[in-house]
């Protein structure tokens, strides 16, 4: 898979160039809003020794403009039972950022040209590097998974489409530090090792998959829905179910070790909740929740505000690829299709279905690790088509979707596409523009 590895290497360079050039360091874009909430565990634990009150946060907020206004604890809740301050964001992102944070901290102490306060330049750079490194690792894991089912050229095409044709690109470079890019890498790794266990029958692969599934949950708990894919992976009949049961019985010891490893990872989050709230399991978002009776699926998929298919139309190709998946790998169809339906329902049942400021439907970014399989099935089918005209036509469409994603990512980074409240009139008014005008902005009615 030499070409796939070279492609991933070029992706790493491209991400780094865009990320370091595109971020406005003087505005501290790395630690804005949610990203500060995910990250704050690290300076709290390793610099200030203040995990339970975050007493340093107000000063850092004012110094680095973490929430764009004077809001000290927008993401925390004071616990009456313990008097401690609960960070609503899960701890998983901080765990994944930890080695990069330590490198940034040591660099800051060694160079002595920025304050070692946990938020200055080298700490910001460490989060960007962490985001890129984990996504590249995820692409490598995805490449290995797909490489067991497809040719090298098909795998390379699929990886390029996922890396540059979806909003994973934006959240790896322009908006590093959010949970979604990290979750994508965790999804890809968990899928790879789960497949290795099911196909190779080695218990160590199950243990590794369990560890990464635990990291998935403590990074973004709702992503536990990936379990649907893992459970039904390779299941297409009653015989497959019986074979799966026999495999698990054969590796009983590995199953027990995997379960213990999974629980150990979960204890990182559960231990924090216990320490702060006095409860092992606590709903950290407290005042926010889901409305499962009124999911905003139509808006989530097709609205100009944040529609998934509007801002990431390549997702439509992934959906079309389910047909090819059924034809090529029918034993993967049930798990992936069920996961997609359930996940879309859960994601757009959130009370704030548009998920605040963001580029497209960011809550579905990790799903690209799963959807890469039907997408790659679609690519494999295209390459077998005899009609050169059809093949060229589809190829031009895919290239156009990549160009569109890169262009709109750039527009969004400049503020031409607004963080929220976009509408049809404004969307098409600025479609080819690098910068908006005051007349354009009036169309938003803000």
N, C-alpha and C positions, 0 to 999 in steps of 0.2 A: 504493500500500500504506500509506495514511495510518493506518488503524486498527491495522495490525500494528505500525507504528512507535510509535504511542501506547501500545499494549500493552507493547512492550519498554521504553518509558520508564517506565511504571508499575511494571514488574518491577524496574527499576534502583532506583527509590525504595523499593519494598517490601524488596528484598534489603538495601539500606543500612540501613533502619530496623531490620530484624530483626538484622542482623549487628552493628551498633554497640550495640544494646540487649542482645542476647543473650549476647555474649561477656563473660566475667568477666576484666576486664583485670588485676585484682590477682592473679589466679591464672595469668596469662600463658598463656591457652589457645591463643594463636596459634602459639607455638613448642613445643608439646608433642610429644615423640617424633618420629615420621617427619617432621613439618613442620620441625623443627629441622634434620634431616639434609638435606632439600631446599634449605633456605635458607642453610645455614652457609657456602656458597661465597662469598656476597656480603660479609659482614663479614670473612671470611678474606682476600679479595682487596683490598677497598677501604678497610678500616680497620686491620687488623692486619698486612697483608702476610705472611700465614702460611698459605698454601694447602697446604703439604706436611706440617705437623705439628699444626696447629690447637691451638697451645699455649694459646690464650686460652679454649678451650672448657670445661675443667674449672671455671674460676672462674665463667663465665657459667652453666654448668649448676647450680652451687650457688646462685648469686644469683637465677636466674629459674626454677629447678626445671624444667629442660627435659625431664627424663626421669622426673619424679615420684619419683626416688630418687637416691642418690649413685652413678650410673653415668656415667662420663666418656665412654667411647668405645664405646657400645653398637652404633653403626652404622659402625664403622671397623675396618680391618684393617691391621696393620703389615706392610709389604712387606720381606721378607728381602733382596731384590736391591738395593733402594735405601735402605732404612731409613726411608722416608716413610710417612705414614699415608693410607690410601685410604678415601675416603668411598664407601660402597656405593651411595648414592642417585645416580641420574642427574642431570645438570647442567641439564637443560632447564627445570625449574621456576624455577631461579635466573635463567636467561636471561630468562624471561618476567617475572619479578619485578623485574628490574634497574632499569628507569626509575622504578618506584614506590619502590624502595629508595633510589635517589638523591634522590628528592623527600623521603622521610622523613628521610634523613641531613641534607640541607640545612635542613630545618625544625627538626631537633633542634639543629643548630649555631646557627641564627638565633635561636631562642627561648631557648636556654640554660637550659631548665627541666627537662630530663631528660639523663642521661648519654649521650654519643654513642658508646655501646658496641655498637651494632648490634642490641640486643634490647629496648631500653626502649620506652615507649608509642608514639612516632611510628613506630618501625620496625614494631611490631605492627599499627598502623593501616594502614601502607603495604601490608602483605601482604593484609589484608582488602579494601582498595580494589582491589588487583591482581586478587584472585579475582573480585570482583564485575564489574570492568571487562572482564576477559577473557570471562567468561560472557555478559555483555551483548553484547559483540562477536560471540561465537559465535552467540547468538540472532539477531543482525542478519544474519550470513552465512547462517544456516539459513533465515531468513525470505526472503532473496533467492533461495536455491535453491528452496525450496518455492513461492515466488511465480511461478516460471516454469512450474509444473505445476498449481497449484490456485488457486481463487478466494481473495480476501482474507479472507473470513470463515472459510474452512477453514484457511488458514494461521495466522490469529490463534488459533483454537481449538487447533490442534496445538502452537503455541509455548507457550501458557498451560499446556497439559497437561504438556509436557516440563519447563517451568520450575518448576511448583508441585506436580506430581503424582508426581514421582520424587525419589530421594535426591540428585539434583543440587542441589536446594534446600538440603538440609542442609549439603552440602560447599561450597556457595558462601557460606553465612552463618555457621552455628554452628561449622563446622570448616574455615574458610578456611586455605589453605596446603598442602593435600594436592594431589597431582598430578592427580587425576581431573577436577576442574572445569576446570583449564587444558587438559587433554587433550580435553575435550568441545569447547572453543572451537577447538582446532587441528583436530579432526576435521571440524567444521562448515565451517571455512574451506577446508580442503583439498578437501572434497567440492564446495563451491560453485565453486571455481576449476577443478577437474577437469571439472565439468559444463559450465562456460563454454567451456573449451577444446574439448571434444568437440562442443558444439553451435554455437559461434561460429567455431571454427577459427583463433583468434588465438594465436600462440605465446607471448605474454606471460603468458597465463593458465596455460599449462603450467609456466612458470618459477616463478610464484607458488605453484602447487600443489606443486611440487617442494620449494620452501623450507619450506613448512608440513609437508610429509611428513617432511622431515629433522628439524624441530622435534618432531614426534610421536615419532620414534624416540629422540631424545636426552632426551625427557621421560619416556618409558616404553617401553623397547625392545620389549616383547612386543606393543605396539600396531602394530608393523609389519604385523600381520595385516590392517590396513585396506587394504593393498595388493590384497587379493582383490577388494574392492569397486571400487577404482580400475581394476583390470585388466579386470574384466568389466562395467563400467558401460556400459549401452546395448548389450550384446552378447546377442542372442537367436537368432542363426543364423550359418551359415558366411558368408553375404553380409556380415553386420555385422563379422565378423572381418576380411574382406578390405578393407572400407571403413576400418576402424580402421588397418590397416597402411598403406594409401594416405595417410591423414591424417598419420601419423607420418613417412612418407617425404617428404611435401610440406613438413613443418616440421623437416627434419633439423637445421638450424642451431639451432632452438629446443630440440630434444631434447638436443643437445650442451650448450647453455647451462644447461638445466634439470638435467642430470646433474651439471655442474660446481657449480651452486648447491647441489644436494642434498649433494654430497660436502663442500662448504665448511661447511655447517651441521653435518654429522656430525663434522667435524674439531674442533669445539669439545669434544665428548666424547672423541674419540679422542686429541686432543692432551693432555687432562688425564690419561687413562690412561697415555699414553706418558711423561709427566713424572713421574707418581707410581710406576708399576710397571715402566717400561722396556719395556712392550709396547703396541703400537698397539690391540690388541683384548684385553680382559681381562674375565673374568666377575667382576663386582664383588661379587656376593652370596656368593661363595666357599663358605660352609658350608650354604647353603640352595639348594633346587632344586625341580624338578618330578618328579612320579611319574606319567608318562604311561600306565603300565600299570594304575593304580588311581585314575582320576579320581573325585572325589567329586561327581558331577553331581547325584545325587538330593538329597544334603544341601545342595549349593549352591543348588538351585532351590527346595526345599520344606521345609527344616528350620526349626524355630523359632529355631535358633541364629543363622542369618544368611541364611535362604532368600530368594532374589531375588523370587520370587512372593509370599512372605509379607509382606515389608516394602515391596515396590514392586509391588503387584498390577496397576498400570497396565501393567507389562511384559507381562502376559498379553494385554492388549488389543493391544499392538504385535505379538505373535505371531499373534493372530487376524487382524490387519490384513495379514498376508502373503497371505492368500487374496484380499483386495481388491487388493493390489499385483499379483498375478498377472493379475487381470482387467483392471486399468487400465493398468499399465505392465509388461507381461511381460518387457521387455528389461532391467529392473532386478532382476527376481526372482532370477536365478541368482547374481549377485554378492552380494546382500544375504543371501540364505538360506545360501549357502555360508560367508560370513563369520560369520554368527551361530552356526552349528554349530561351526566351527573355533574361534572365539573362546571360546565357552562351554566347550569341551573343554580348551583351554589354561588358561583362568582357574581352573577347578576341578581342574586337575592339579597346581597349586602345592601344595607340601608342607603349607602352612598354608592350606587351602582357604577358611577363614573369614576370613583376612587380619587376624588380631589384633582389636584393639578397633575397632569401627566400626558405622555404621548401615546395616544391610542388606548387600547385595553391592556394595561400593563399587568393586570392580574392573571392574564392567560399566557404570559411569556414562558413560564416554565413548561407549559404544555407543548411547546415546540419540540422538546426532546421526544415526546410520545408521537406527535404528529409528523415528525421527520420520517417515520416509517411509512405511512401512506403517501407522503410526499415523494419519497424515494421510489416507492412502487410506481407512482405516476411517471417519474422520470425514466424508470426502467422500461415502462410501456412505450413512452414516446420514442425511445431509441430503437425499439423494434418495429416501429411503423415504417412501412415501405414507401409511403408517399413522402418525397422530399419536400414538397410544398407544405404539407401539414406539419412535418417535423420543423421546418424553418419557421413557420407561423407560430407554433407553440414556443419555440426557442426565443423568438423576438418578444413574445408576451412575457416570458419569465425574466428576460433581461430588462424589459421595461418596468416590471414590478420591483426589481432590485434598484434600478435608477430612481424610481418614484420614492421608495423607502429612504434611500440615502438623501435625496433632495428634501423630503419633508422632515427628516430628522434634523437636517441643517436648518431649515426654516424654523422648526420648533426651538432649536437651540438659540436662535436669534430673537425669538419672541414674535416672529411674523405669524406663526400659528400660535394662538393663545393657549395658556395652560389649561383653560377651561372655558365653557360657555360659547364654543364655536357654533356656527350655524351654516346652513347651506349657502346663503348669499355671500357671507364673508369667505367661506372656504374657496369658492370658485373665483372670487374677486382677487385673492392673493395667490392663486394656484401657481402662477409663473413668476411671482415676485420674490425678491430677496428681502426687501424691507417693506413694511406696511406704511400707509399714510394716515393722517388724522381722519380723512374721509373714509378710508377703509375701516378704521377702528369704530367709527360711528355705527356701522352695520351690526355690531355686536350688542348695541343697546345698553352698554355698561355705564 
